[in-house]
Amino acid sequence: MIIGRNPHYMKLTDKRISQAQPREKKYSISDEYGLRIEVKPNGKKYFIHRFSINNKKFDFHVGVYPTLSLKEAREIHQLNRMKLRKGINPKEEKAKKKSERKQEVLNTFEFICEKHFADVFKPNTQESTWKKIIPYFTKDIYPKIGKKPINDIKALEIYESCKKISDRGARENAVRVCRKISDIFQWATLLGLANMNVAYGLAKTLPKPLKGNYVATTNPKDFGEILRKIDSYQGFNPIIKACLQIMPYVFTRQGELRSMRWDELDLIKGVWIYQVSKTKTNHGVPLAKQVIELIQKLVPLTGATEYVFISDRGRGNEFISDSALRNYLRKAGVSQEQTSLHGFRTSARTIADEVLEVNTDILEIQLSHKNPKDKHGGAYARAEFIGQRKEFMQQWADYCDGLKNEKQ
């Protein structure tokens, strides 16, 4: 290895460099140990480190003066000399790092995510599962960090992107998305596309999903918007649409409504009597005229079957699934951040109490909850409030129609 020094040199100074004028051809002024300033005919000045290694000469472009100062150029030059002593060619090392960085830039987080989805996630996961996760990447993750090289992404950026999802009320899905990001980083690390999994354990730092609570709106204006979207969406299945239209009116659990049977209904008296799934006791629901009209429209479609909301995809006599209702809601433009299926009960209970100021005993009985004031097992209270409940259910249905018809 040969690293030469010209014995006839004068050290570079800022004054010498600034006074150097362009000539017809480029020329250089030496510093020491191969460092020099090269002056181009156009007046631009470049620091060059010329060195020999293994009997081959190389020019290492250090930087442009005065963007790079003389002091900084000497520091880089000194580092190069240390590498040369170790047998490392600094020019080849720089070219290699540049190539690697170029590849890193091409490996954006979005590109790697989409490759993971196509190669790993989708082929090994049910469609109903990955469809709950992937849309969040398009909506929330990619706009924040999608275009960044994967190795440039910080844990804080991932946390903030997922926290944004959580803050909208989708805590459980925020945790799922964060875990999936960790899976992607782990996969990319194994393939050599990422240096490390910066998302490891990050999901544990997000707000935990609220057990026993469901996403629901308690704002009458927002509730009215949801009802309008359900009514206005021209879906292909009138049975599913009717079920969702009825759901806000009746206060029942969504599973109990989906399994409504024709033999439980008395449309003349306007009542639906069914067995509560949790308590295994009979419960009567007074039906508002709006609900009766919606059910009557289903008679030609499902009247000959056992269930009012019969499924057209079942193998036999089966009622519609909760996923069918959720899919319809999403297609109608109602996001899972706005309400869950169970959320209709919460919305009705809260708005009726806080806005309409309905007797809480009536509300609790209508929700098929046990009335703590009743010492007779619920039968006495149900009988006592039947007239008031019938009046309230019509009042509530009319109120819901009023919310739907309000000017936006």
C-alpha positions as CSV (number, residue, x, y, z in Angstrom):
1,M,0.0,0.0,0.0
2,I,1.4,3.4,-1.0
3,I,0.2,6.7,0.5
4,G,2.4,9.5,-0.8
5,R,3.2,13.0,0.3
6,N,4.7,15.6,-1.9
7,P,7.7,17.2,-0.1
8,H,7.3,20.5,-2.0
9,Y,3.9,21.6,-0.8
10,M,2.3,24.6,1.0
11,K,-0.6,23.8,3.3
12,L,-4.0,25.0,2.0
13,T,-5.6,27.9,3.7
14,D,-9.0,29.5,3.3
15,K,-7.3,32.5,1.8
16,R,-5.4,30.5,-0.8
17,I,-8.6,28.7,-1.8
18,S,-10.7,31.8,-2.0
19,Q,-8.1,33.5,-4.1
20,A,-7.7,30.6,-6.6
21,Q,-9.2,31.8,-9.9
22,P,-10.6,29.5,-12.6
23,R,-8.4,28.8,-15.7
24,E,-9.1,27.4,-19.1
25,K,-8.4,23.9,-17.8
26,K,-9.0,22.5,-14.3
27,Y,-6.1,22.5,-11.9
28,S,-5.5,21.6,-8.3
29,I,-3.7,23.0,-5.3
30,S,-2.3,20.4,-2.8
31,D,-2.6,20.3,0.9
32,E,-0.9,17.2,2.3
33,Y,-1.1,13.4,2.0
34,G,-3.1,13.5,-1.2
35,L,-5.7,16.1,-0.1
36,R,-6.1,18.9,-2.6
37,I,-8.6,21.5,-3.9
38,E,-9.6,21.2,-7.5
39,V,-10.6,24.3,-9.3
40,K,-12.9,23.9,-12.4
41,P,-13.1,26.2,-15.4
42,N,-16.6,27.2,-14.2
43,G,-15.1,28.4,-10.9
44,K,-16.4,25.6,-8.7
45,K,-14.0,24.2,-6.2
46,Y,-13.9,20.6,-5.0
47,F,-11.9,18.8,-2.2
48,I,-10.3,15.7,-3.6
49,H,-8.4,13.0,-1.8
50,R,-6.0,11.3,-4.2
51,F,-4.5,8.1,-2.9
52,S,-2.9,4.8,-4.1
53,I,-3.8,1.4,-2.8
54,N,-2.4,-1.9,-4.1
55,N,-0.6,0.1,-6.9
56,K,-3.9,1.6,-8.1
57,K,-4.7,5.4,-8.0
58,F,-8.1,6.7,-6.8
59,D,-9.7,10.1,-6.5
60,F,-12.1,10.4,-3.6
61,H,-14.5,13.3,-3.8
62,V,-14.6,14.8,-0.3
63,G,-17.0,17.7,-0.9
64,V,-17.7,21.1,-2.4
65,Y,-16.0,24.2,-1.1
66,P,-17.2,26.4,0.7
67,T,-20.3,24.2,1.6
68,L,-17.7,21.9,3.2
69,S,-15.1,23.8,5.1
70,L,-11.4,23.2,5.0
71,K,-11.4,21.9,8.5
72,E,-14.2,19.4,7.7
73,A,-12.4,18.3,4.6
74,R,-9.3,17.5,6.6
75,E,-11.3,15.5,9.2
76,I,-12.8,13.3,6.4
77,H,-9.3,13.0,4.8
78,Q,-7.9,11.9,8.2
79,L,-10.6,9.2,8.5
80,N,-9.8,8.0,5.0
81,R,-6.1,7.6,5.9
82,M,-7.1,5.5,8.9
83,K,-9.2,3.2,6.7
84,L,-6.3,2.9,4.2
85,R,-4.0,1.7,7.0
86,K,-6.6,-1.1,7.7
87,G,-6.6,-2.0,4.0
88,I,-10.1,-0.4,3.4
89,N,-10.6,1.5,0.1
90,P,-12.7,4.5,1.2
91,K,-13.9,5.2,-2.4
92,E,-15.2,1.6,-2.8
93,E,-16.7,1.8,0.7
94,K,-18.5,5.0,-0.1
95,A,-19.9,3.6,-3.4
96,K,-21.1,0.5,-1.6
97,K,-22.9,2.5,1.1
98,K,-24.5,4.7,-1.6
99,S,-25.8,1.6,-3.4
100,E,-27.1,0.2,-0.1
101,R,-28.8,3.5,0.7
102,K,-30.4,3.6,-2.7
103,Q,-31.8,0.1,-2.1
104,E,-33.0,1.2,1.4
105,V,-34.9,4.1,-0.2
106,L,-36.6,1.8,-2.6
107,N,-37.6,-0.4,0.4
108,T,-40.2,1.9,1.7
109,F,-42.4,0.8,4.6
110,E,-45.5,0.7,2.3
111,F,-43.6,-1.4,-0.3
112,I,-42.5,-3.9,2.4
113,C,-46.0,-4.0,4.0
114,E,-47.7,-4.8,0.7
115,K,-45.2,-7.5,0.0
116,H,-45.8,-9.0,3.4
117,F,-49.6,-8.9,2.9
118,A,-49.3,-10.6,-0.5
119,D,-46.7,-13.2,0.4
120,V,-47.5,-14.0,4.0
121,F,-50.6,-12.4,5.6
122,K,-53.3,-12.9,3.0
123,P,-52.4,-16.5,2.0
124,N,-52.3,-17.6,5.6
125,T,-55.3,-15.7,7.0
126,Q,-59.0,-15.7,6.5
127,E,-60.3,-12.9,4.3
128,S,-62.7,-11.7,7.1
129,T,-59.6,-11.2,9.3
130,W,-57.2,-9.4,7.1
131,K,-60.0,-7.1,5.8
132,K,-60.3,-5.8,9.3
133,I,-56.6,-4.8,9.5
134,I,-55.3,-3.8,6.0
135,P,-57.6,-0.9,5.4
136,Y,-56.1,0.9,8.5
137,F,-52.7,0.8,6.8
138,T,-54.1,2.7,3.8
139,K,-56.0,5.2,5.8
140,D,-53.8,5.8,8.9
141,I,-50.3,4.2,8.6
142,Y,-49.2,4.9,5.0
143,P,-50.0,8.7,5.0
144,K,-47.7,9.0,8.1
145,I,-44.8,6.6,7.4
146,G,-45.6,4.7,4.2
147,K,-43.1,6.5,2.0
148,K,-40.2,6.4,4.5
149,P,-37.4,3.7,4.2
150,I,-38.2,1.1,6.8
151,N,-34.9,1.7,8.6
152,D,-35.7,5.4,9.0
153,I,-38.9,4.8,10.9
154,K,-38.9,5.5,14.6
155,A,-41.0,3.8,17.3
156,L,-42.6,7.1,18.2
157,E,-44.0,7.5,14.7
158,I,-45.6,4.0,14.8
159,Y,-47.0,4.8,18.2
160,E,-48.5,8.1,17.1
161,S,-50.1,6.5,14.0
162,C,-51.7,3.7,16.0
163,K,-52.7,6.1,18.8
164,K,-54.7,8.1,16.3
165,I,-56.7,5.0,15.5
166,S,-57.2,4.3,19.2
167,D,-58.4,7.9,19.8
168,R,-61.2,7.4,17.4
169,G,-62.6,4.7,19.6
170,A,-61.1,1.7,17.8
171,R,-58.8,0.7,20.6
172,E,-58.9,-3.0,19.8
173,N,-58.1,-2.5,16.2
174,A,-55.3,0.0,17.0
175,V,-53.6,-2.8,19.1
176,R,-54.1,-5.3,16.2
177,V,-52.6,-2.9,13.7
178,C,-49.6,-2.2,16.0
179,R,-49.0,-6.0,16.4
180,K,-49.2,-6.4,12.7
181,I,-46.6,-3.7,12.2
182,S,-44.4,-5.6,14.6
183,D,-44.9,-8.8,12.6
184,I,-43.9,-7.0,9.4
185,F,-40.7,-5.6,11.0
186,Q,-39.8,-9.0,12.3
187,W,-40.4,-10.5,8.9
188,A,-38.4,-7.8,7.2
189,T,-35.5,-8.2,9.7
190,L,-35.3,-11.9,9.0
191,L,-35.1,-11.2,5.3
192,G,-32.4,-8.5,5.8
193,L,-34.7,-5.7,4.7
194,A,-34.8,-4.1,8.2
195,N,-32.0,-3.6,10.8
196,M,-34.3,-4.3,13.8
197,N,-37.9,-4.6,15.0
198,V,-38.5,-1.1,16.4
199,A,-42.2,-2.0,16.9
200,Y,-41.5,-4.9,19.3
201,G,-43.7,-4.6,22.4
202,L,-45.2,-1.3,21.3
203,A,-48.8,-2.6,21.2
204,K,-48.7,-2.9,25.0
205,T,-48.2,0.8,25.4
206,L,-51.5,1.7,23.6
207,P,-54.7,2.2,25.5
208,K,-56.3,-1.1,26.3
209,P,-59.6,-2.0,24.8
210,L,-62.5,-1.3,27.1
211,K,-64.0,-4.6,28.3
212,G,-67.8,-4.8,28.3
213,N,-68.2,-1.5,26.4
214,Y,-69.1,-1.0,22.8
215,V,-68.5,1.8,20.4
216,A,-71.6,4.0,20.4
217,T,-72.5,7.6,19.8
218,T,-74.4,9.5,22.4
219,N,-74.7,12.7,20.4
220,P,-78.3,13.0,18.8
221,K,-76.9,14.7,15.7
222,D,-74.4,11.9,15.1
223,F,-77.0,9.3,15.8
224,G,-79.3,10.9,13.3
225,E,-76.5,10.8,10.7
226,I,-76.1,7.1,11.2
227,L,-79.8,6.5,10.8
228,R,-79.9,8.5,7.6
229,K,-77.0,6.5,6.1
230,I,-78.8,3.3,6.8
231,D,-82.0,4.5,5.2
232,S,-80.4,6.1,2.1
233,Y,-78.1,3.2,1.2
234,Q,-79.5,1.3,-1.7
235,G,-78.1,-2.1,-0.7
236,F,-78.8,-5.3,-2.5
237,N,-80.5,-7.1,0.4
238,P,-83.7,-5.6,1.7
239,I,-83.8,-8.1,4.6
240,I,-80.5,-6.9,6.1
241,K,-81.5,-3.3,5.5
242,A,-84.9,-3.8,7.3
243,C,-83.1,-5.4,10.3
244,L,-80.7,-2.4,10.6
245,Q,-83.6,0.0,10.3
246,I,-85.5,-1.7,13.1
247,M,-82.5,-2.1,15.4
248,P,-82.5,1.5,16.7
249,Y,-86.2,1.4,17.5
250,V,-86.4,-1.8,19.6
251,F,-83.6,-1.6,22.3
252,T,-82.9,-5.3,22.0
253,R,-79.5,-7.1,21.7
254,Q,-78.6,-7.5,18.0
255,G,-78.5,-11.3,18.3
256,E,-82.0,-11.4,19.6
257,L,-83.2,-9.2,16.8
258,R,-81.5,-11.2,14.1
259,S,-83.1,-14.4,15.4
260,M,-86.6,-12.9,15.5
261,R,-89.2,-15.5,14.6
262,W,-92.6,-15.0,13.0
263,D,-94.4,-17.0,15.7
264,E,-93.1,-14.5,18.3
265,L,-94.9,-11.6,16.7
266,D,-98.4,-10.2,17.1
267,L,-98.6,-7.4,14.6
268,I,-102.2,-6.7,15.4
269,K,-101.5,-6.0,19.1
270,G,-98.1,-4.6,18.2
271,V,-95.9,-6.7,20.4
272,W,-92.9,-9.0,20.1
273,I,-92.4,-11.6,22.8
274,Y,-89.2,-13.5,22.8
275,Q,-86.9,-15.3,25.3
276,V,-84.0,-13.1,26.5
277,S,-80.7,-14.8,25.7
278,K,-79.0,-13.9,29.0
279,T,-81.8,-14.6,31.6
280,K,-83.8,-17.2,29.6
281,T,-87.0,-15.3,30.6
282,N,-89.7,-14.0,28.3
283,H,-89.6,-10.4,27.4
284,G,-92.2,-8.3,25.6
285,V,-91.3,-5.4,23.3
286,P,-94.0,-2.9,22.3
287,L,-93.6,-2.2,18.6
288,A,-94.0,1.3,17.2
289,K,-96.0,1.7,14.0
290,Q,-92.7,2.3,12.1
291,V,-91.4,-1.2,13.1
292,I,-94.7,-2.9,12.2
293,E,-94.6,-1.3,8.8
294,L,-91.1,-2.5,8.2
295,I,-91.9,-6.1,9.3
296,Q,-95.0,-6.2,7.2
297,K,-92.9,-5.4,4.1
298,L,-90.9,-8.6,4.8
299,V,-94.0,-10.9,4.8
300,P,-93.7,-11.6,1.0
301,L,-90.0,-12.2,1.3
302,T,-89.6,-14.3,4.5
303,G,-93.2,-15.0,5.8
304,A,-93.1,-18.6,4.8
305,T,-89.9,-19.3,6.8
306,E,-89.2,-19.6,10.5
307,Y,-87.2,-16.4,10.9
308,V,-88.1,-12.9,9.9
309,F,-84.5,-12.1,8.9
310,I,-83.7,-15.2,7.0
311,S,-80.3,-15.6,5.5
312,D,-80.0,-16.2,1.7
313,R,-76.6,-17.6,2.2
314,G,-77.3,-20.3,4.8
315,R,-77.6,-23.9,4.0
316,G,-81.0,-24.2,5.5
317,N,-83.4,-22.2,7.7
318,E,-80.9,-19.8,9.2
319,F,-81.1,-16.1,10.2
320,I,-78.7,-13.5,9.0
321,S,-75.3,-13.2,10.7
322,D,-73.8,-10.3,12.6
323,S,-71.1,-9.9,10.0
324,A,-73.8,-9.4,7.3
325,L,-75.1,-6.5,9.3
326,R,-71.6,-5.0,9.9
327,N,-70.7,-5.3,6.3
328,Y,-73.9,-3.5,5.3
329,L,-73.2,-0.7,7.8
330,R,-69.7,-0.2,6.4
331,K,-71.0,-0.1,2.9
332,A,-73.6,2.4,3.9
333,G,-70.7,4.6,5.2
334,V,-71.1,4.0,8.9
335,S,-67.6,3.3,10.3
336,Q,-66.8,1.1,13.2
337,E,-65.6,4.2,15.0
338,Q,-69.1,5.6,14.8
339,T,-71.0,2.6,16.2
340,S,-71.0,-1.1,16.8
341,L,-74.1,-3.2,16.5
342,H,-74.4,-3.3,20.2
343,G,-73.9,0.5,20.2
344,F,-77.5,1.1,19.1
345,R,-78.6,-0.1,22.6
346,T,-76.2,2.2,24.3
347,S,-77.1,5.2,22.1
348,A,-80.8,4.6,22.7
349,R,-80.4,4.2,26.4
350,T,-78.3,7.3,26.8
351,I,-80.2,9.7,24.5
352,A,-83.6,8.6,25.9
353,D,-82.3,9.3,29.4
354,E,-80.4,12.5,28.9
355,V,-82.4,14.1,26.1
356,L,-85.9,12.8,26.4
357,E,-85.6,12.4,30.2
358,V,-87.5,9.1,30.2
359,N,-88.0,7.2,33.5
360,T,-84.9,5.1,34.0
361,D,-87.0,2.2,35.3
362,I,-88.8,2.1,32.0
363,L,-85.5,2.2,30.1
364,E,-84.0,-0.6,32.2
365,I,-87.1,-2.9,31.7
366,Q,-87.1,-2.1,28.0
367,L,-83.5,-3.1,27.8
368,S,-84.5,-6.4,29.5
369,H,-82.3,-5.5,32.5
370,K,-83.3,-6.5,36.0
371,N,-85.0,-3.7,37.8
372,P,-83.3,-3.4,41.3
373,K,-86.5,-1.9,42.7
374,D,-88.5,-4.9,41.8
375,K,-88.7,-7.7,44.4
376,H,-91.0,-9.9,42.4
377,G,-88.6,-11.2,39.8
378,G,-89.5,-8.7,37.2
379,A,-93.0,-9.8,36.4
380,Y,-94.7,-7.1,38.4
381,A,-92.6,-4.3,36.9
382,R,-93.1,-5.5,33.4
383,A,-96.8,-5.6,33.9
384,E,-96.8,-2.2,35.6
385,F,-94.9,-0.4,32.9
386,I,-96.3,-2.1,29.8
387,G,-98.6,0.9,29.0
388,Q,-95.9,3.4,29.6
389,R,-93.4,1.4,27.6
390,K,-95.8,1.2,24.7
391,E,-96.2,5.0,24.8
392,F,-92.4,5.5,25.1
393,M,-91.5,3.2,22.2
394,Q,-93.7,5.2,19.9
395,Q,-92.3,8.4,21.3
396,W,-88.8,7.1,20.7
397,A,-89.5,6.0,17.1
398,D,-90.9,9.4,16.3
399,Y,-87.9,11.1,17.9
400,C,-85.5,8.9,15.7
401,D,-87.5,9.9,12.6
402,G,-87.1,13.5,13.6
403,L,-83.3,13.1,13.9
404,K,-83.2,11.5,10.4
405,N,-85.2,14.3,8.9
406,E,-83.3,17.2,10.5
407,K,-81.5,19.5,8.0
408,Q,-77.8,18.7,7.8
